[in-house]
Amino acid sequence: MIRKDNPILPRVFFLVVLTFFLSHQNSVAESSFLSGPHQVSLLELYTSEGCSSCPPADQMFTQLKSSPDLWKKVVPVAFHVDYWNSPAWMDRMSDAQFTRRQKDYIRQWQGQTSYTPMLVFNGTEFRRGTISEKPQFNVGYLKLIKTTPGSFEVTFVPKDRLNQKDWMIHIALLGFGISSYVTAGENAGQTLKHDFAVLAFASKKVELDKGKLRTSFKLEADRLLQASQMGIAAWVTLENDLRPVQAVGGFIVPD
């Protein structure tokens, strides 16, 4: 793993992304979420409190909270990698499994290095240019329900043309309004704000049964970090393929 503070991702990079989605506030908390039949995009940000280029990316990612397309057309998730951590400053949201996920993408793209901030749109690396809407493929309905505190049930009914036996279902618990005063490293002296931060993450292999996928998750909420709001996101992929087929998410009622 090569640490790389990405020099080719200026502020315009994220401004282009945000102009694709941005408008007014959408923050009603619920406990049940259902996608439409058409594909909802998954937008992933790989970031770190130890990276000097990441705060502008984090700030602009935060603005996605104001998008009318939030949860309806796009599900954002921010994974904090751990390779910028040092004894002087540890990113509380970082996790080795998030770094492994980023490395899996790099291998899939036959890339050479990992870097932050890195943006992934529907499983594709996005460095520069304009994100254009993909055709609205009818892929099937994805339903996410919070059943009890920390417990969730995910159900997916794919279209016949995606009728493959083995699938993966992924789920992420998201924190909003998280604040950190950084005392060391490249961002020393700054107070950083975070939204859509992944605080817990799990994946399961699920086999198609009578045209439907269904499984349950128990997510340990041991890193709430004084989040002012919580969210949940889920997406499905074919086995051995990181590209999302369908995604769903929303703000959840606190436990």
SERO-4910 file (N, C-alpha, C, O; in steps of 0.05 Angstrom, whole numbers):
BEGIN
 pado doro    nc1    nc2    nc3   cac1   cac2   cac3    cc1    cc2    cc3    oc1    oc2    oc3
  Met    A     17    -24      0      0      0      0     17     25      0     34     28     18
  Ile    A     13     42    -20     29     66    -22     11     89    -13    -11     93    -23
  Arg    A     21    105      7      6    128     15      9    149     -7     31    155    -16
  Lys    A    -13    161    -14    -11    181    -35    -32    202    -31    -56    196    -34
  Asp    A    -24    226    -25    -42    249    -23    -47    258    -51    -30    272    -63
  Asn    A    -69    252    -63    -75    254    -91    -72    283   -101    -88    300    -92
  Pro    A    -54    289   -119    -50    317   -128    -68    324   -151    -68    348   -159
  Ile    A    -83    306   -163    -98    312   -187   -128    315   -182   -144    315   -200
  Leu    A   -135    317   -156   -163    320   -149   -168    347   -137   -172    349   -113
  Pro    A   -169    368   -153   -174    395   -142   -203    398   -134   -219    380   -139
  Arg    A   -210    421   -123   -237    426   -113   -257    423   -136   -280    415   -131
  Val    A   -249    430   -160   -268    428   -183   -277    399   -187   -300    395   -196
  Phe    A   -261    380   -180   -268    352   -182   -294    346   -168   -313    334   -179
  Phe    A   -295    355   -143   -319    350   -127   -342    369   -133   -365    362   -129
  Leu    A   -335    393   -142   -356    412   -150   -371    400   -174   -396    403   -176
  Val    A   -357    387   -193   -370    375   -215   -389    353   -206   -412    351   -216
  Val    A   -380    337   -187   -397    316   -176   -422    328   -163   -444    318   -167
  Leu    A   -418    349   -147   -440    359   -131   -460    373   -149   -484    373   -143
  Thr    A   -451    386   -171   -471    399   -188   -489    378   -201   -510    385   -211
  Phe    A   -480    353   -202   -497    332   -213   -520    326   -195   -541    317   -204
  Phe    A   -517    331   -168   -537    322   -149   -550    345   -133   -572    340   -122
  Leu    A   -538    368   -131   -545    387   -109   -571    403   -112   -577    411   -134
  Ser    A   -585    406    -90   -608    425    -88   -615    428    -59   -599    439    -44
  His    A   -640    421    -49   -649    428    -22   -649    404     -3   -644    382    -11
  Gln    A   -655    410     23   -652    391     45   -671    368     43   -694    371     34
  Asn    A   -661    344     52   -677    320     52   -667    303     75   -649    287     71
  Ser    A   -679    305     99   -667    293    122   -688    280    141   -683    280    166
  Val    A   -710    270    131   -730    257    148   -720    229    156   -712    213    139
  Ala    A   -721    224    182   -712    198    193   -734    178    190   -758    184    196
  Glu    A   -727    153    182   -747    132    179   -735    106    189   -712    105    199
  Ser    A   -750     84    187   -740     57    194   -743     37    172   -735     14    176
  Ser    A   -755     45    150   -759     26    127   -754     41    101   -762     64     98
  Phe    A   -739     28     83   -731     42     58   -735     22     35   -728     -1     37
  Leu    A   -745     33     13   -749     16    -11   -741     32    -36   -749     54    -40
  Ser    A   -723     19    -51   -715     32    -76   -737     29    -97   -756     13    -93
  Gly    A   -736     45   -118   -753     39   -140   -741     16   -156   -721      5   -148
  Pro    A   -754      9   -179   -743    -13   -195   -718     -6   -210   -702    -23   -218
  His    A   -714     21   -215   -691     30   -230   -666     33   -212   -668     38   -188
  Gln    A   -643     30   -224   -618     29   -209   -613     56   -195   -614     77   -206
  Val    A   -607     54   -169   -598     76   -152   -568     75   -151   -556     53   -147
  Ser    A   -554     97   -155   -525     97   -157   -512     97   -129   -523    109   -110
  Leu    A   -490     83   -127   -474     83   -102   -449    101   -107   -434     97   -125
  Leu    A   -446    121    -89   -423    139    -91   -406    136    -66   -415    141    -44
  Glu    A   -381    127    -70   -363    121    -48   -340    141    -47   -328    147    -68
  Leu    A   -334    151    -24   -311    168    -19   -291    154     -1   -299    146     21
  Tyr    A   -266    152     -9   -245    141      8   -228    165     18   -216    179      2
  Thr    A   -227    168     44   -217    193     56   -202    186     81   -201    163     90
  Ser    A   -189    207     93   -174    204    118   -170    231    131   -165    251    117
  Glu    A   -171    231    158   -164    256    172   -135    262    171   -126    284    178
  Gly    A   -118    243    162    -90    248    160    -81    259    134    -57    264    130
  Cys    A    -99    263    115    -93    271     88   -101    301     85   -124    308     89
  Ser    A    -82    317     77    -87    346     74   -106    353     52   -118    375     53
  Ser    A   -109    336     32   -128    342     10   -156    333     16   -174    339      1
  Cys    A   -160    318     38   -186    306     43   -207    325     55   -230    323     48
  Pro    A   -200    345     72   -221    362     83   -239    376     63   -263    376     67
  Pro    A   -228    387     40   -246    398     21   -265    378      9   -288    383      3
  Ala    A   -255    353      4   -271    332     -6   -293    325     14   -316    321      6
  Asp    A   -286    323     39   -306    317     60   -327    338     61   -351    332     64
  Gln    A   -319    363     60   -338    385     62   -358    385     38   -381    390     42
  Met    A   -348    379     15   -365    379     -8   -383    354     -9   -405    354    -19
  Phe    A   -373    332      2   -389    308      5   -412    314     24   -435    304     20
  Thr    A   -407    330     45   -428    337     64   -451    351     50   -474    348     58
  Gln    A   -445    366     29   -466    381     15   -486    363      1   -508    372     -6
  Leu    A   -480    338     -2   -498    319    -14   -523    315      3   -544    306     -6
  Lys    A   -521    323     29   -545    321     46   -567    338     36   -591    333     42
  Ser    A   -561    360     21   -581    378     11   -592    370    -16   -608    385    -27
  Ser    A   -585    347    -26   -594    340    -53   -622    328    -53   -627    311    -36
  Pro    A   -639    336    -71   -665    323    -74   -663    294    -84   -682    279    -81
  Asp    A   -640    288    -96   -635    261   -106   -623    242    -85   -619    218    -90
  Leu    A   -617    253    -61   -606    237    -40   -624    214    -33   -648    218    -29
  Trp    A   -613    190    -33   -627    164    -27   -645    156    -50   -650    132    -53
  Lys    A   -655    174    -66   -673    167    -88   -657    159   -113   -664    139   -127
  Lys    A   -636    174   -119   -619    168   -143   -590    162   -135   -576    151   -151
  Val    A   -582    171   -112   -554    167   -103   -553    160    -74   -567    173    -57
  Val    A   -536    141    -67   -531    134    -39   -501    138    -34   -484    123    -44
  Pro    A   -494    159    -18   -466    165    -13   -456    151     12   -470    149     32
  Val    A   -431    141     12   -418    129     35   -389    138     35   -376    138     14
  Ala    A   -379    145     59   -351    154     61   -335    134     79   -340    131    102
  Phe    A   -316    120     66   -299    101     80   -273    114     88   -259    125     71
  His    A   -267    114    114   -241    125    123   -220    103    124   -223     84    139
  Val    A   -199    106    108   -178     86    107   -159     90    130   -159    111    143
  Asp    A   -142     70    136   -125     71    160    -96     75    154    -79     76    172
  Tyr    A    -88     77    128    -59     78    122    -47    105    126    -22    108    124
  Trp    A    -63    125    133    -52    152    141    -48    154    171    -37    173    181
  Asn    A    -58    134    186    -56    135    215    -27    134    224    -10    122    212
  Ser    A    -22    148    247      5    147    259      1    148    289    -21    154    298
  Pro    A     22    142    305     19    145    334     10    172    343     -2    176    364
  Ala    A     17    193    327     10    220    334    -20    226    329    -32    241    345
  Trp    A    -31    215    308    -60    220    303    -72    195    290    -63    185    269
  Met    A    -94    185    302   -109    162    292   -137    172    284   -151    183    301
  Asp    A   -144    167    260   -171    173    251   -190    153    264   -189    129    259
  Arg    A   -208    164    281   -227    146    296   -246    131    278   -257    110    286
  Met    A   -251    141    254   -269    128    236   -256    108    217   -269     94    201
  Ser    A   -229    106    218   -214     89    200   -217     60    208   -221     53    231
  Asp    A   -214     43    188   -216     14    192   -200      0    171   -200      7    147
  Ala    A   -186    -21    179   -170    -37    160   -187    -49    138   -177    -52    115
  Gln    A   -212    -56    144   -228    -69    123   -236    -48    102   -241    -56     79
  Phe    A   -237    -23    109   -243     -2     89   -219      1     70   -222      5     46
  Thr    A   -195     -1     82   -171      0     65   -170    -24     46   -163    -21     23
  Arg    A   -178    -48     57   -178    -72     40   -198    -69     17   -193    -77     -6
  Arg    A   -221    -56     23   -241    -52      2   -229    -34    -20   -233    -39    -44
  Gln    A   -216    -13    -12   -203      5    -32   -182    -10    -48   -181     -7    -73
  Lys    A   -166    -27    -35   -146    -42    -49   -159    -62    -69   -148    -67    -90
  Asp    A   -182    -73    -62   -196    -91    -80   -204    -76   -105   -203    -87   -127
  Tyr    A   -213    -51   -102   -219    -35   -126   -194    -30   -143   -195    -33   -167
  Ile    A   -172    -23   -130   -148    -18   -145   -140    -42   -161   -132    -40   -184
  Arg    A   -142    -66   -149   -135    -91   -163   -155    -95   -186   -147   -104   -208
  Gln    A   -180    -90   -181   -200    -94   -202   -195    -76   -226   -199    -84   -249
  Trp    A   -186    -52   -221   -180    -33   -242   -151    -36   -253   -143    -23   -272
  Gln    A   -136    -55   -241   -108    -59   -249    -92    -34   -245    -74    -27   -261
  Gly    A    -99    -19   -223    -84      5   -216    -59     -2   -200    -54    -25   -194
  Gln    A    -44     19   -194    -18     15   -181    -17     25   -153     -3     14   -136
  Thr    A    -32     46   -147    -30     58   -120    -57     65   -109    -76     69   -124
  Ser    A    -58     66    -83    -82     76    -69    -77    106    -63    -54    114    -58
  Tyr    A    -98    121    -62    -95    150    -56   -120    160    -43   -142    148    -44
  Thr    A   -118    183    -31   -141    197    -19   -139    226    -27   -117    237    -29
  Pro    A   -162    239    -31   -189    228    -32   -193    213    -58   -184    221    -79
  Met    A   -207    191    -57   -214    175    -81   -244    172    -82   -257    166    -62
  Leu    A   -255    177   -105   -284    175   -109   -290    152   -128   -277    148   -148
  Val    A   -310    136   -121   -319    113   -137   -349    116   -142   -365    118   -124
  Phe    A   -356    116   -167   -384    119   -176   -393     94   -189   -384     87   -211
  Asn    A   -411     80   -176   -422     54   -187   -399     35   -194   -400     22   -215
  Gly    A   -379     33   -177   -357     15   -181   -336     24   -200   -317      8   -206
  Thr    A   -338     49   -209   -318     59   -229   -303     82   -216   -314    100   -204
  Glu    A   -276     82   -219   -260    103   -209   -266    129   -224   -267    129   -248
  Phe    A   -269    151   -209   -274    177   -221   -252    196   -213   -250    203   -189
  Arg    A   -237    205   -232   -215    223   -227   -221    251   -236   -215    271   -222
  Arg    A   -232    254   -260   -237    280   -271   -259    278   -292   -267    257   -300
  Gly    A   -269    302   -300   -290    302   -320   -317    305   -307   -320    314   -284
  Thr    A   -338    297   -322   -365    300   -313   -379    273   -310   -377    256   -328
  Ile    A   -392    270   -288   -409    246   -285   -435    250   -299   -449    270   -294
  Ser    A   -441    232   -317   -467    234   -331   -485    212   -322   -476    190   -314
  Glu    A   -511    217   -322   -530    197   -312   -529    173   -331   -529    176   -356
  Lys    A   -529    150   -319   -531    125   -335   -560    120   -343   -579    131   -330
  Pro    A   -564    104   -364   -592     97   -370   -605     84   -345   -592     69   -331
  Gln    A   -630     90   -341   -645     80   -318   -653     51   -322   -676     46   -329
  Phe    A   -635     32   -318   -641      4   -321   -660     -5   -299   -657      2   -276
  Asn    A   -679    -22   -307   -696    -35   -288   -682    -59   -277   -680    -80   -290
  Val    A   -672    -57   -252   -656    -78   -240   -670    -93   -218   -662   -115   -210
  Gly    A   -692    -82   -207   -706    -95   -186   -708    -78   -160   -694    -58   -158
  Tyr    A   -724    -87   -141   -729    -72   -117   -711    -82    -94   -707   -106    -90
  Leu    A   -699    -63    -79   -683    -69    -56   -696    -56    -32   -701    -32    -31
  Lys    A   -702    -72    -11   -716    -62     12   -698    -66     37   -686    -87     40
  Leu    A   -697    -45     54   -681    -45     78   -699    -37    101   -712    -16    101
  Ile    A   -700    -54    122   -717    -48    145   -700    -50    171   -685    -69    174
  Lys    A   -704    -30    188   -692    -32    215   -713    -46    232   -734    -35    237
  Thr    A   -706    -70    241   -725    -87    256   -725    -81    286   -746    -77    298
  Thr    A   -701    -82    298   -697    -76    326   -672    -59    328   -657    -57    308
  Pro    A   -665    -47    351   -641    -31    353   -616    -47    344   -610    -68    355
  Gly    A   -603    -36    323   -579    -49    313   -584    -72    294   -564    -83    283
  Ser    A   -609    -79    289   -615   -102    271   -630    -92    246   -647    -75    247
  Phe    A   -622   -104    224   -633    -96    198   -639   -120    181   -624   -141    182
  Glu    A   -659   -118    164   -666   -139    145   -665   -128    117   -676   -106    113
  Val    A   -652   -142     99   -649   -133     71   -661   -153     53   -656   -177     55
  Thr    A   -678   -144     34   -691   -161     15   -687   -149    -13   -691   -125    -17
  Phe    A   -680   -166    -32   -676   -157    -60   -691   -176    -79   -687   -201    -77
  Val    A   -706   -165    -97   -720   -181   -117   -710   -171   -144   -719   -151   -155
  Pro    A   -690   -186   -155   -678   -177   -181   -696   -183   -205   -713   -200   -203
  Lys    A   -690   -170   -227   -704   -176   -252   -693   -203   -262   -672   -212   -255
  Asp    A   -709   -215   -280   -701   -241   -291   -674   -241   -305   -659   -261   -304
  Arg    A   -668   -219   -318   -643   -218   -333   -618   -217   -314   -596   -221   -323
  Leu    A   -623   -213   -288   -601   -214   -268   -604   -238   -250   -595   -238   -227
  Asn    A   -618   -258   -260   -625   -281   -244   -601   -300   -241   -600   -322   -252
  Gln    A   -581   -290   -226   -557   -306   -220   -559   -317   -191   -571   -304   -174
  Lys    A   -548   -340   -187   -552   -354   -161   -538   -340   -138   -551   -335   -117
  Asp    A   -512   -333   -141   -497   -323   -118   -493   -293   -119   -485   -282   -139
  Trp    A   -500   -280    -96   -499   -251    -94   -485   -244    -68   -480   -261    -51
  Met    A   -478   -218    -66   -468   -207    -41   -486   -183    -33   -494   -167    -50
  Ile    A   -494   -183     -7   -508   -160      3   -490   -145     23   -478   -158     40
  His    A   -488   -119     20   -471   -102     37   -488    -82     52   -508    -73     42
  Ile    A   -479    -76     76   -494    -56     92   -475    -39    108   -454    -49    118
  Ala    A   -481    -13    110   -463      6    124   -479     24    142   -499     36    134
  Leu    A   -471     26    167   -483     45    186   -468     71    183   -443     72    184
  Leu    A   -482     93    179   -470    119    173   -474    139    195   -495    140    208
  Gly    A   -453    155    200   -454    176    220   -453    204    207   -438    208    188
  Phe    A   -468    223    218   -470    250    208   -463    270    230   -468    264    254
  Gly    A   -452    292    223   -446    313    242   -424    306    262   -424    315    285
  Ile    A   -405    290    253   -383    282    270   -360    303    268   -354    311    246
  Ser    A   -349    310    290   -329    332    291   -304    321    304   -305    308    324
  Ser    A   -281    328    293   -255    321    304   -236    345    304   -232    358    283
  Tyr    A   -224    351    327   -203    371    328   -177    356    326   -169    341    344
  Val    A   -163    360    303   -138    345    297   -114    359    310   -110    383    306
  Thr    A    -99    344    325    -76    356    340    -49    350    328    -29    361    337
  Ala    A    -48    332    308    -22    325    296    -26    316    267    -49    311    259
  Gly    A     -4    315    252     -6    307    225    -11    330    206     -8    354    214
  Glu    A    -18    324    181    -21    344    160    -44    364    165    -43    386    156
  Asn    A    -63    355    181    -86    372    187    -86    383    215   -107    391    226
  Ala    A    -63    384    228    -60    393    255    -72    421    258    -66    439    242
  Gly    A    -87    425    280    -99    451    285   -126    456    272   -139    476    277
  Gln    A   -135    437    256   -161    440    243   -183    424    257   -178    403    268
  Thr    A   -207    435    256   -231    420    265   -245    409    240   -255    425    223
  Leu    A   -246    383    237   -257    370    213   -285    361    219   -291    351    240
  Lys    A   -302    364    199   -330    355    200   -335    332    181   -324    332    159
  His    A   -351    313    189   -355    289    173   -385    282    172   -399    283    192
  Asp    A   -394    274    148   -420    263    143   -418    239    125   -398    235    111
  Phe    A   -438    222    126   -439    197    111   -416    178    118   -408    161    103
  Ala    A   -404    182    142   -381    167    151   -390    138    158   -408    135    175
  Val    A   -377    118    147   -383     91    153   -372     84    180   -348     84    185
  Leu    A   -390     77    199   -381     70    226   -382     40    231   -369     30    250
  Ala    A   -397     25    216   -398     -4    217   -405    -14    189   -421     -2    175
  Phe    A   -394    -37    181   -397    -47    154   -397    -77    155   -381    -90    169
  Ala    A   -414    -90    139   -415   -119    138   -425   -127    110   -439   -113     96
  Ser    A   -416   -151    102   -424   -163     76   -431   -192     81   -419   -205     98
  Lys    A   -450   -202     65   -458   -230     67   -462   -241     39   -473   -228     21
  Lys    A   -454   -266     35   -461   -280     10   -489   -292     14   -494   -305     34
  Val    A   -506   -287     -6   -533   -296     -4   -541   -309    -31   -535   -298    -52
  Glu    A   -554   -332    -29   -563   -346    -53   -591   -339    -60   -608   -335    -42
  Leu    A   -596   -337    -86   -623   -331    -95   -642   -354    -89   -635   -377    -95
  Asp    A   -664   -349    -76   -683   -369    -68   -711   -361    -78   -722   -341    -67
  Lys    A   -722   -376    -97   -748   -369   -108   -750   -341   -118   -770   -327   -114
  Gly    A   -728   -332   -132   -728   -306   -144   -723   -283   -125   -727   -260   -132
  Lys    A   -714   -289   -100   -711   -267    -80   -686   -272    -63   -678   -295    -58
  Leu    A   -674   -250    -55   -652   -251    -36   -662   -239    -10   -675   -219     -9
  Arg    A   -655   -252     13   -662   -241     38   -642   -249     60   -634   -272     61
  Thr    A   -634   -230     76   -616   -236     98   -619   -214    120   -631   -193    115
  Ser    A   -608   -219    143   -609   -200    165   -581   -194    174   -563   -210    171
  Phe    A   -578   -170    186   -552   -161    196   -555   -150    225   -576   -139    232
  Lys    A   -535   -153    241   -533   -141    267   -507   -124    266   -485   -134    265
  Leu    A   -511    -97    267   -488    -79    265   -481    -68    293   -499    -57    306
  Glu    A   -457    -71    301   -448    -61    327   -443    -31    325   -426    -22    310
  Ala    A   -459    -16    340   -456     13    339   -438     23    361   -446     37    379
  Asp    A   -413     14    360   -394     20    382   -376     45    375   -359     52    391
  Arg    A   -382     58    352   -366     81    345   -384    104    336   -380    116    315
  Leu    A   -404    110    352   -422    132    345   -409    159    345   -417    177    329
  Leu    A   -388    162    361   -372    186    360   -388    212    362   -382    232    349
  Gln    A   -409    211    378   -426    235    382   -438    245    356   -439    269    351
  Ala    A   -446    226    339   -459    234    314   -486    247    320   -501    238    337
  Ser    A   -491    268    306   -517    282    310   -540    269    296   -563    274    302
  Gln    A   -534    252    277   -554    239    261   -542    212    251   -518    211    246
  Met    A   -559    192    247   -550    167    237   -564    160    211   -587    169    206
  Gly    A   -551    144    195   -563    135    170   -555    106    165   -539     95    180
  Ile    A   -568     94    145   -562     67    138   -562     64    108   -577     78     94
  Ala    A   -544     48     97   -543     44     68   -539     14     63   -525      0     78
  Ala    A   -550      4     42   -547    -24     34   -545    -25      3   -557     -9    -11
  Trp    A   -530    -44     -7   -528    -48    -36   -523    -77    -42   -513    -92    -24
  Val    A   -529    -86    -66   -525   -113    -74   -506   -114    -98   -507    -96   -115
  Thr    A   -490   -135    -99   -472   -139   -121   -473   -169   -128   -481   -186   -112
  Leu    A   -464   -175   -152   -460   -203   -159   -435   -212   -144   -417   -196   -138
  Glu    A   -433   -238   -139   -409   -248   -125   -384   -243   -141   -385   -246   -166
  Asn    A   -362   -235   -128   -337   -229   -141   -338   -206   -160   -323   -204   -179
  Asp    A   -356   -187   -155   -359   -163   -171   -366   -140   -153   -386   -141   -139
  Leu    A   -349   -119   -152   -354    -97   -134   -374    -77   -144   -384    -60   -129
  Arg    A   -382    -79   -169   -401    -60   -181   -429    -65   -169   -439    -87   -170
  Pro    A   -441    -44   -158   -468    -47   -147   -489    -51   -168   -488    -38   -189
  Val    A   -508    -68   -162   -531    -72   -180   -554    -54   -171   -568    -42   -188
  Gln    A   -558    -52   -145   -579    -35   -134   -570    -25   -107   -555    -39    -93
  Ala    A   -580     -2    -99   -573     10    -73   -597     23    -61   -616     31    -75
  Val    A   -597     26    -34   -618     39    -20   -607     50      6   -587     40     16
  Gly    A   -620     70     17   -610     81     43   -628    104     52   -647    112     39
  Gly    A   -621    114     76   -636    136     87   -627    142    116   -611    128    127
  Phe    A   -638    164    126   -634    171    154   -651    153    172   -674    148    165
  Ile    A   -640    144    194   -655    126    211   -662    138    238   -648    156    248
  Val    A   -683    128    250   -691    137    276   -671    127    297   -665    103    297
  Pro    A   -660    144    314   -640    135    334   -651    113    352   -675    113    357
  Asp    A   -633     95    361   -641     74    379   -647     86    406   -654     71    425
***
